[in-house]
Amino acid sequence: MARTSNVHRDLKRRKMHAKYQDRRTALKQQLKESNNPREKQNIQFQLQALPRNSSPTRLKNRCAVTGRPRAYMRKFGLSRITFREMASLGLLPGVRKSSW
């Protein structure tokens, strides 16, 4: 199990990202469309003024059950270990052990 501080930090970052996502994408679009260097610089300053934790690159995929950051399976939101345990117990609908 991951340290609870790491899990809470990631949750805090996800909330911050959701809060500022629309504003960040709008500013990036304006930056892309602008041709005026002064306007681009102004938009860049506005982007820099946003909180660092609102950036999507600061997010870390973690297991929803254990908080483990490694071997994360995006489709299920679980780590490989938790996925295997839950699949063998039949807790994941539609998942079967393959055989051929």
N, CA, C and O atoms as CSV, one atom per row, in Angstrom:
chain,resi,resn,atom,element,x,y,z
A,1,MET,N,N,0.844,-1.177,0.000
A,1,MET,CA,C,0.000,0.000,0.000
A,1,MET,C,C,0.888,1.240,0.000
A,1,MET,O,O,1.852,1.337,0.759
A,2,ALA,N,N,0.545,2.167,-0.856
A,2,ALA,CA,C,1.317,3.406,-0.945
A,2,ALA,C,C,1.063,4.273,0.283
A,2,ALA,O,O,0.043,4.145,0.961
A,3,ARG,N,N,2.021,5.156,0.548
A,3,ARG,CA,C,1.830,6.088,1.663
A,3,ARG,C,C,0.611,6.954,1.370
A,3,ARG,O,O,0.401,7.396,0.240
A,4,THR,N,N,-0.178,7.184,2.393
A,4,THR,CA,C,-1.419,7.928,2.194
A,4,THR,C,C,-1.142,9.362,1.762
A,4,THR,O,O,-1.959,9.964,1.066
A,5,SER,N,N,0.001,9.917,2.166
A,5,SER,CA,C,0.310,11.293,1.751
A,5,SER,C,C,0.486,11.376,0.238
A,5,SER,O,O,0.074,12.357,-0.381
A,6,ASN,N,N,1.097,10.346,-0.366
A,6,ASN,CA,C,1.274,10.341,-1.817
A,6,ASN,C,C,-0.066,10.227,-2.532
A,6,ASN,O,O,-0.288,10.885,-3.549
A,7,VAL,N,N,-0.946,9.403,-2.010
A,7,VAL,CA,C,-2.268,9.231,-2.610
A,7,VAL,C,C,-3.063,10.528,-2.501
A,7,VAL,O,O,-3.697,10.945,-3.470
A,8,HIS,N,N,-3.039,11.163,-1.344
A,8,HIS,CA,C,-3.772,12.419,-1.148
A,8,HIS,C,C,-3.189,13.544,-2.006
A,8,HIS,O,O,-3.928,14.383,-2.521
A,9,ARG,N,N,-1.876,13.559,-2.155
A,9,ARG,CA,C,-1.234,14.569,-2.998
A,9,ARG,C,C,-1.706,14.423,-4.442
A,9,ARG,O,O,-1.997,15.413,-5.113
A,10,ASP,N,N,-1.778,13.172,-4.912
A,10,ASP,CA,C,-2.226,12.943,-6.278
A,10,ASP,C,C,-3.703,13.324,-6.442
A,10,ASP,O,O,-4.084,13.887,-7.469
A,11,LEU,N,N,-4.526,13.024,-5.449
A,11,LEU,CA,C,-5.942,13.411,-5.521
A,11,LEU,C,C,-6.092,14.932,-5.560
A,11,LEU,O,O,-6.928,15.466,-6.289
A,12,LYS,N,N,-5.281,15.610,-4.773
A,12,LYS,CA,C,-5.304,17.074,-4.748
A,12,LYS,C,C,-4.918,17.634,-6.116
A,12,LYS,O,O,-5.525,18.590,-6.598
A,13,ARG,N,N,-3.905,17.031,-6.735
A,13,ARG,CA,C,-3.478,17.474,-8.060
A,13,ARG,C,C,-4.553,17.217,-9.105
A,13,ARG,O,O,-4.741,18.028,-10.011
A,14,ARG,N,N,-5.262,16.095,-8.989
A,14,ARG,CA,C,-6.329,15.784,-9.951
A,14,ARG,C,C,-7.475,16.788,-9.844
A,14,ARG,O,O,-8.038,17.201,-10.857
A,15,LYS,N,N,-7.819,17.181,-8.613
A,15,LYS,CA,C,-8.862,18.195,-8.427
A,15,LYS,C,C,-8.420,19.529,-9.002
A,15,LYS,O,O,-9.205,20.221,-9.650
A,16,MET,N,N,-7.168,19.892,-8.769
A,16,MET,CA,C,-6.635,21.147,-9.275
A,16,MET,C,C,-6.619,21.139,-10.800
A,16,MET,O,O,-6.948,22.142,-11.433
A,17,HIS,N,N,-6.238,20.014,-11.387
A,17,HIS,CA,C,-6.203,19.889,-12.844
A,17,HIS,C,C,-7.613,20.042,-13.426
A,17,HIS,O,O,-7.800,20.728,-14.431
A,18,ALA,N,N,-8.591,19.410,-12.803
A,18,ALA,CA,C,-9.971,19.509,-13.282
A,18,ALA,C,C,-10.488,20.944,-13.186
A,18,ALA,O,O,-11.247,21.396,-14.043
A,19,LYS,N,N,-10.075,21.650,-12.146
A,19,LYS,CA,C,-10.536,23.016,-11.932
A,19,LYS,C,C,-10.008,23.971,-13.010
A,19,LYS,O,O,-10.749,24.833,-13.482
A,20,TYR,N,N,-8.743,23.828,-13.401
A,20,TYR,CA,C,-8.105,24.759,-14.318
A,20,TYR,C,C,-7.976,24.233,-15.746
A,20,TYR,O,O,-7.391,24.912,-16.591
A,21,GLN,N,N,-8.496,23.064,-16.036
A,21,GLN,CA,C,-8.310,22.443,-17.343
A,21,GLN,C,C,-8.873,23.300,-18.479
A,21,GLN,O,O,-8.206,23.499,-19.494
A,22,ASP,N,N,-10.093,23.806,-18.314
A,22,ASP,CA,C,-10.708,24.612,-19.365
A,22,ASP,C,C,-9.916,25.890,-19.635
A,22,ASP,O,O,-9.695,26.262,-20.787
A,23,ARG,N,N,-9.498,26.549,-18.578
A,23,ARG,CA,C,-8.748,27.800,-18.739
A,23,ARG,C,C,-7.404,27.541,-19.417
A,23,ARG,O,O,-6.984,28.296,-20.294
A,24,ARG,N,N,-6.734,26.462,-18.998
A,24,ARG,CA,C,-5.430,26.133,-19.580
A,24,ARG,C,C,-5.559,25.818,-21.076
A,24,ARG,O,O,-4.753,26.294,-21.876
A,25,THR,N,N,-6.557,25.028,-21.458
A,25,THR,CA,C,-6.728,24.695,-22.875
A,25,THR,C,C,-7.095,25.928,-23.696
A,25,THR,O,O,-6.644,26.079,-24.832
A,26,ALA,N,N,-7.914,26.811,-23.120
A,26,ALA,CA,C,-8.270,28.047,-23.832
A,26,ALA,C,C,-7.035,28.920,-24.059
A,26,ALA,O,O,-6.849,29.462,-25.149
A,27,LEU,N,N,-6.202,29.055,-23.047
A,27,LEU,CA,C,-4.981,29.858,-23.192
A,27,LEU,C,C,-4.023,29.231,-24.211
A,27,LEU,O,O,-3.399,29.946,-24.996
A,28,LYS,N,N,-3.907,27.927,-24.200
A,28,LYS,CA,C,-3.028,27.257,-25.160
A,28,LYS,C,C,-3.534,27.461,-26.587
A,28,LYS,O,O,-2.748,27.656,-27.514
A,29,GLN,N,N,-4.863,27.413,-26.750
A,29,GLN,CA,C,-5.440,27.634,-28.076
A,29,GLN,C,C,-5.180,29.068,-28.543
A,29,GLN,O,O,-4.852,29.292,-29.708
A,30,GLN,N,N,-5.326,30.033,-27.640
A,30,GLN,CA,C,-5.040,31.431,-27.984
A,30,GLN,C,C,-3.572,31.603,-28.362
A,30,GLN,O,O,-3.244,32.336,-29.295
A,31,LEU,N,N,-2.705,30.929,-27.639
A,31,LEU,CA,C,-1.270,31.011,-27.913
A,31,LEU,C,C,-0.958,30.458,-29.302
A,31,LEU,O,O,-0.111,30.988,-30.021
A,32,LYS,N,N,-1.650,29.394,-29.661
A,32,LYS,CA,C,-1.444,28.765,-30.959
A,32,LYS,C,C,-1.921,29.661,-32.109
A,32,LYS,O,O,-1.281,29.730,-33.158
A,33,GLU,N,N,-3.047,30.343,-31.900
A,33,GLU,CA,C,-3.650,31.151,-32.952
A,33,GLU,C,C,-3.034,32.543,-33.080
A,33,GLU,O,O,-3.140,33.168,-34.136
A,34,SER,N,N,-2.404,33.025,-32.043
A,34,SER,CA,C,-1.880,34.393,-32.032
A,34,SER,C,C,-0.636,34.529,-32.913
A,34,SER,O,O,0.189,33.619,-32.993
A,35,ASN,N,N,-0.522,35.690,-33.574
A,35,ASN,CA,C,0.658,35.995,-34.390
A,35,ASN,C,C,1.475,37.135,-33.799
A,35,ASN,O,O,2.649,37.299,-34.132
A,36,ASN,N,N,0.867,37.913,-32.934
A,36,ASN,CA,C,1.514,39.069,-32.329
A,36,ASN,C,C,2.447,38.613,-31.195
A,36,ASN,O,O,1.992,37.948,-30.264
A,37,PRO,N,N,3.736,38.957,-31.255
A,37,PRO,CA,C,4.678,38.515,-30.216
A,37,PRO,C,C,4.334,39.038,-28.811
A,37,PRO,O,O,4.503,38.327,-27.821
A,38,ARG,N,N,3.855,40.273,-28.736
A,38,ARG,CA,C,3.504,40.824,-27.414
A,38,ARG,C,C,2.302,40.087,-26.827
A,38,ARG,O,O,2.249,39.817,-25.627
A,39,GLU,N,N,1.353,39.772,-27.681
A,39,GLU,CA,C,0.171,39.044,-27.219
A,39,GLU,C,C,0.561,37.632,-26.765
A,39,GLU,O,O,0.070,37.131,-25.753
A,40,LYS,N,N,1.452,37.009,-27.533
A,40,LYS,CA,C,1.928,35.672,-27.156
A,40,LYS,C,C,2.630,35.712,-25.799
A,40,LYS,O,O,2.447,34.821,-24.971
A,41,GLN,N,N,3.424,36.738,-25.583
A,41,GLN,CA,C,4.135,36.865,-24.317
A,41,GLN,C,C,3.147,37.052,-23.165
A,41,GLN,O,O,3.321,36.472,-22.093
A,42,ASN,N,N,2.124,37.851,-23.385
A,42,ASN,CA,C,1.094,38.076,-22.367
A,42,ASN,C,C,0.368,36.771,-22.025
A,42,ASN,O,O,0.129,36.471,-20.855
A,43,ILE,N,N,0.024,36.006,-23.053
A,43,ILE,CA,C,-0.651,34.719,-22.830
A,43,ILE,C,C,0.276,33.767,-22.089
A,43,ILE,O,O,-0.164,33.021,-21.214
A,44,GLN,N,N,1.551,33.792,-22.436
A,44,GLN,CA,C,2.533,32.927,-21.761
A,44,GLN,C,C,2.634,33.270,-20.279
A,44,GLN,O,O,2.749,32.375,-19.443
A,45,PHE,N,N,2.592,34.556,-19.949
A,45,PHE,CA,C,2.619,34.973,-18.542
A,45,PHE,C,C,1.365,34.486,-17.814
A,45,PHE,O,O,1.433,34.082,-16.653
A,46,GLN,N,N,0.233,34.526,-18.496
A,46,GLN,CA,C,-1.011,34.033,-17.892
A,46,GLN,C,C,-0.928,32.534,-17.625
A,46,GLN,O,O,-1.405,32.058,-16.595
A,47,LEU,N,N,-0.327,31.794,-18.547
A,47,LEU,CA,C,-0.140,30.355,-18.339
A,47,LEU,C,C,0.793,30.087,-17.163
A,47,LEU,O,O,0.561,29.165,-16.381
A,48,GLN,N,N,1.834,30.882,-17.039
A,48,GLN,CA,C,2.782,30.703,-15.941
A,48,GLN,C,C,2.165,31.060,-14.600
A,48,GLN,O,O,2.605,30.574,-13.558
A,49,ALA,N,N,1.147,31.908,-14.627
A,49,ALA,CA,C,0.495,32.316,-13.378
A,49,ALA,C,C,-0.415,31.227,-12.820
A,49,ALA,O,O,-0.765,31.254,-11.641
A,50,LEU,N,N,-0.798,30.272,-13.660
A,50,LEU,CA,C,-1.634,29.168,-13.178
A,50,LEU,C,C,-0.828,28.297,-12.207
A,50,LEU,O,O,0.397,28.229,-12.312
A,51,PRO,N,N,-1.505,27.634,-11.266
A,51,PRO,CA,C,-0.778,26.778,-10.313
A,51,PRO,C,C,-0.052,25.629,-11.012
A,51,PRO,O,O,-0.542,25.083,-12.001
A,52,ARG,N,N,1.093,25.276,-10.500
A,52,ARG,CA,C,1.865,24.181,-11.091
A,52,ARG,C,C,1.102,22.864,-11.050
A,52,ARG,O,O,1.176,22.071,-11.987
A,53,ASN,N,N,0.375,22.633,-9.974
A,53,ASN,CA,C,-0.338,21.368,-9.835
A,53,ASN,C,C,-1.526,21.249,-10.777
A,53,ASN,O,O,-2.164,20.198,-10.830
A,54,SER,N,N,-1.834,22.301,-11.517
A,54,SER,CA,C,-2.929,22.206,-12.478
A,54,SER,C,C,-2.446,21.639,-13.814
A,54,SER,O,O,-3.252,21.391,-14.710
A,55,SER,N,N,-1.153,21.438,-13.946
A,55,SER,CA,C,-0.595,20.893,-15.178
A,55,SER,C,C,-0.844,19.379,-15.248
A,55,SER,O,O,-0.676,18.681,-14.248
A,56,PRO,N,N,-1.243,18.865,-16.426
A,56,PRO,CA,C,-1.517,17.422,-16.534
A,56,PRO,C,C,-0.265,16.556,-16.389
A,56,PRO,O,O,-0.375,15.371,-16.074
A,57,THR,N,N,0.923,17.125,-16.613
A,57,THR,CA,C,2.142,16.320,-16.510
A,57,THR,C,C,2.496,15.982,-15.071
A,57,THR,O,O,3.325,15.104,-14.832
A,58,ARG,N,N,1.890,16.657,-14.118
A,58,ARG,CA,C,2.192,16.382,-12.712
A,58,ARG,C,C,1.312,15.277,-12.129
A,58,ARG,O,O,1.466,14.913,-10.964
A,59,LEU,N,N,0.389,14.740,-12.933
A,59,LEU,CA,C,-0.473,13.657,-12.466
A,59,LEU,C,C,0.262,12.330,-12.597
A,59,LEU,O,O,1.067,12.139,-13.508
A,60,LYS,N,N,-0.024,11.420,-11.680
A,60,LYS,CA,C,0.570,10.090,-11.698
A,60,LYS,C,C,-0.557,9.071,-11.618
A,60,LYS,O,O,-1.394,9.138,-10.718
A,61,ASN,N,N,-0.583,8.134,-12.546
A,61,ASN,CA,C,-1.606,7.086,-12.491
A,61,ASN,C,C,-1.343,6.179,-11.307
A,61,ASN,O,O,-0.243,5.650,-11.148
A,62,ARG,N,N,-2.368,6.002,-10.472
A,62,ARG,CA,C,-2.242,5.154,-9.291
A,62,ARG,C,C,-3.401,4.172,-9.213
A,62,ARG,O,O,-4.503,4.451,-9.685
A,63,CYS,N,N,-3.136,3.027,-8.613
A,63,CYS,CA,C,-4.173,2.018,-8.404
A,63,CYS,C,C,-5.262,2.598,-7.507
A,63,CYS,O,O,-4.969,3.247,-6.503
A,64,ALA,N,N,-6.522,2.359,-7.877
A,64,ALA,CA,C,-7.642,2.902,-7.117
A,64,ALA,C,C,-7.784,2.231,-5.748
A,64,ALA,O,O,-8.344,2.825,-4.827
A,65,VAL,N,N,-7.288,1.012,-5.606
A,65,VAL,CA,C,-7.439,0.264,-4.355
A,65,VAL,C,C,-6.241,0.477,-3.437
A,65,VAL,O,O,-6.403,0.820,-2.266
A,66,THR,N,N,-5.036,0.272,-3.972
A,66,THR,CA,C,-3.841,0.288,-3.131
A,66,THR,C,C,-3.022,1.570,-3.242
A,66,THR,O,O,-2.241,1.877,-2.341
A,67,GLY,N,N,-3.183,2.321,-4.327
A,67,GLY,CA,C,-2.394,3.523,-4.529
A,67,GLY,C,C,-1.039,3.252,-5.142
A,67,GLY,O,O,-0.198,4.148,-5.215
A,68,ARG,N,N,-0.816,2.025,-5.583
A,68,ARG,CA,C,0.471,1.652,-6.177
A,68,ARG,C,C,0.673,2.387,-7.504
A,68,ARG,O,O,-0.210,2.356,-8.361
A,69,PRO,N,N,1.841,3.060,-7.691
A,69,PRO,CA,C,2.049,3.838,-8.904
A,69,PRO,C,C,2.607,3.046,-10.082
A,69,PRO,O,O,2.533,3.508,-11.221
A,70,ARG,N,N,3.159,1.873,-9.831
A,70,ARG,CA,C,3.781,1.107,-10.911
A,70,ARG,C,C,2.848,0.009,-11.409
A,70,ARG,O,O,1.941,-0.421,-10.697
A,71,ALA,N,N,3.079,-0.433,-12.629
A,71,ALA,CA,C,2.308,-1.498,-13.269
A,71,ALA,C,C,0.813,-1.185,-13.231
A,71,ALA,O,O,-0.001,-2.013,-12.822
A,72,TYR,N,N,0.473,0.020,-13.663
A,72,TYR,CA,C,-0.909,0.501,-13.656
A,72,TYR,C,C,-1.591,0.105,-14.960
A,72,TYR,O,O,-1.040,0.325,-16.039
A,73,MET,N,N,-2.781,-0.475,-14.869
A,73,MET,CA,C,-3.553,-0.849,-16.054
A,73,MET,C,C,-4.657,0.183,-16.249
A,73,MET,O,O,-5.603,0.244,-15.464
A,74,ARG,N,N,-4.534,0.992,-17.296
A,74,ARG,CA,C,-5.449,2.109,-17.518
A,74,ARG,C,C,-6.900,1.666,-17.699
A,74,ARG,O,O,-7.823,2.323,-17.219
A,75,LYS,N,N,-7.088,0.564,-18.384
A,75,LYS,CA,C,-8.447,0.114,-18.689
A,75,LYS,C,C,-9.254,-0.151,-17.422
A,75,LYS,O,O,-10.468,0.053,-17.403
A,76,PHE,N,N,-8.587,-0.600,-16.372
A,76,PHE,CA,C,-9.277,-0.952,-15.133
A,76,PHE,C,C,-8.988,-0.006,-13.980
A,76,PHE,O,O,-9.726,0.005,-12.995
A,77,GLY,N,N,-7.935,0.785,-14.082
A,77,GLY,CA,C,-7.576,1.697,-13.006
A,77,GLY,C,C,-6.963,0.981,-11.814
A,77,GLY,O,O,-7.032,1.468,-10.685
A,78,LEU,N,N,-6.368,-0.173,-12.065
A,78,LEU,CA,C,-5.791,-1.000,-11.003
A,78,LEU,C,C,-4.350,-1.363,-11.334
A,78,LEU,O,O,-3.934,-1.315,-12.492
A,79,SER,N,N,-3.602,-1.721,-10.313
A,79,SER,CA,C,-2.250,-2.236,-10.542
A,79,SER,C,C,-2.375,-3.707,-10.949
A,79,SER,O,O,-3.429,-4.321,-10.778
A,80,ARG,N,N,-1.303,-4.255,-11.481
A,80,ARG,CA,C,-1.347,-5.641,-11.967
A,80,ARG,C,C,-1.646,-6.634,-10.852
A,80,ARG,O,O,-2.323,-7.639,-11.070
A,81,ILE,N,N,-1.141,-6.349,-9.663
A,81,ILE,CA,C,-1.336,-7.261,-8.536
A,81,ILE,C,C,-2.799,-7.256,-8.100
A,81,ILE,O,O,-3.399,-8.316,-7.926
A,82,THR,N,N,-3.367,-6.075,-7.924
A,82,THR,CA,C,-4.762,-5.950,-7.523
A,82,THR,C,C,-5.676,-6.501,-8.609
A,82,THR,O,O,-6.680,-7.149,-8.313
A,83,PHE,N,N,-5.324,-6.240,-9.877
A,83,PHE,CA,C,-6.115,-6.756,-10.989
A,83,PHE,C,C,-6.168,-8.280,-10.944
A,83,PHE,O,O,-7.236,-8.873,-11.100
A,84,ARG,N,N,-5.020,-8.909,-10.732
A,84,ARG,CA,C,-4.956,-10.372,-10.717
A,84,ARG,C,C,-5.787,-10.951,-9.569
A,84,ARG,O,O,-6.513,-11.930,-9.746
A,85,GLU,N,N,-5.671,-10.337,-8.397
A,85,GLU,CA,C,-6.444,-10.806,-7.244
A,85,GLU,C,C,-7.946,-10.674,-7.492
A,85,GLU,O,O,-8.705,-11.613,-7.251
A,86,MET,N,N,-8.365,-9.515,-7.969
A,86,MET,CA,C,-9.789,-9.282,-8.189
A,86,MET,C,C,-10.336,-10.138,-9.324
A,86,MET,O,O,-11.476,-10.598,-9.260
A,87,ALA,N,N,-9.531,-10.354,-10.361
A,87,ALA,CA,C,-9.980,-11.179,-11.480
A,87,ALA,C,C,-10.129,-12.635,-11.048
A,87,ALA,O,O,-11.072,-13.311,-11.458
A,88,SER,N,N,-9.215,-13.112,-10.235
A,88,SER,CA,C,-9.301,-14.508,-9.801
A,88,SER,C,C,-10.471,-14.727,-8.845
A,88,SER,O,O,-10.991,-15.838,-8.749
A,89,LEU,N,N,-10.888,-13.677,-8.138
A,89,LEU,CA,C,-12.049,-13.780,-7.254
A,89,LEU,C,C,-13.361,-13.526,-7.993
A,89,LEU,O,O,-14.440,-13.680,-7.421
A,90,GLY,N,N,-13.264,-13.137,-9.266
A,90,GLY,CA,C,-14.460,-12.882,-10.066
A,90,GLY,C,C,-15.102,-11.537,-9.786
A,90,GLY,O,O,-16.299,-11.366,-10.019
A,91,LEU,N,N,-14.340,-10.588,-9.296
A,91,LEU,CA,C,-14.878,-9.271,-8.964
A,91,LEU,C,C,-14.880,-8.300,-10.143
A,91,LEU,O,O,-15.455,-7.216,-10.058
A,92,LEU,N,N,-14.234,-8.692,-11.246
A,92,LEU,CA,C,-14.201,-7.842,-12.436
A,92,LEU,C,C,-15.092,-8.466,-13.511
A,92,LEU,O,O,-14.749,-9.513,-14.060
A,93,PRO,N,N,-16.219,-7.845,-13.815
A,93,PRO,CA,C,-17.125,-8.432,-14.793
A,93,PRO,C,C,-16.514,-8.453,-16.193
A,93,PRO,O,O,-15.888,-7.487,-16.628
A,94,GLY,N,N,-16.706,-9.563,-16.880
A,94,GLY,CA,C,-16.225,-9.687,-18.250
A,94,GLY,C,C,-14.781,-10.116,-18.371
A,94,GLY,O,O,-14.267,-10.208,-19.486
A,95,VAL,N,N,-14.109,-10.383,-17.266
A,95,VAL,CA,C,-12.702,-10.787,-17.308
A,95,VAL,C,C,-12.622,-12.272,-17.007
A,95,VAL,O,O,-13.099,-12.749,-15.977
A,96,ARG,N,N,-11.995,-13.002,-17.952
A,96,ARG,CA,C,-11.812,-14.433,-17.756
A,96,ARG,C,C,-10.362,-14.792,-18.007
A,96,ARG,O,O,-9.654,-14.103,-18.741
A,97,LYS,N,N,-9.935,-15.863,-17.395
A,97,LYS,CA,C,-8.592,-16.354,-17.637
A,97,LYS,C,C,-8.575,-16.998,-19.021
A,97,LYS,O,O,-9.448,-17.800,-19.351
A,98,SER,N,N,-7.577,-16.642,-19.826
A,98,SER,CA,C,-7.544,-17.173,-21.187
A,98,SER,C,C,-6.935,-18.569,-21.192
A,98,SER,O,O,-6.079,-18.903,-20.374
A,99,SER,N,N,-7.403,-19.365,-22.137
A,99,SER,CA,C,-6.818,-20.692,-22.346
A,99,SER,C,C,-6.978,-21.045,-23.815
A,99,SER,O,O,-8.010,-20.756,-24.422
A,100,TRP,N,N,-5.958,-21.670,-24.383
A,100,TRP,CA,C,-6.020,-22.084,-25.781
A,100,TRP,C,C,-5.239,-23.332,-26.007
A,100,TRP,O,O,-5.179,-23.828,-27.132
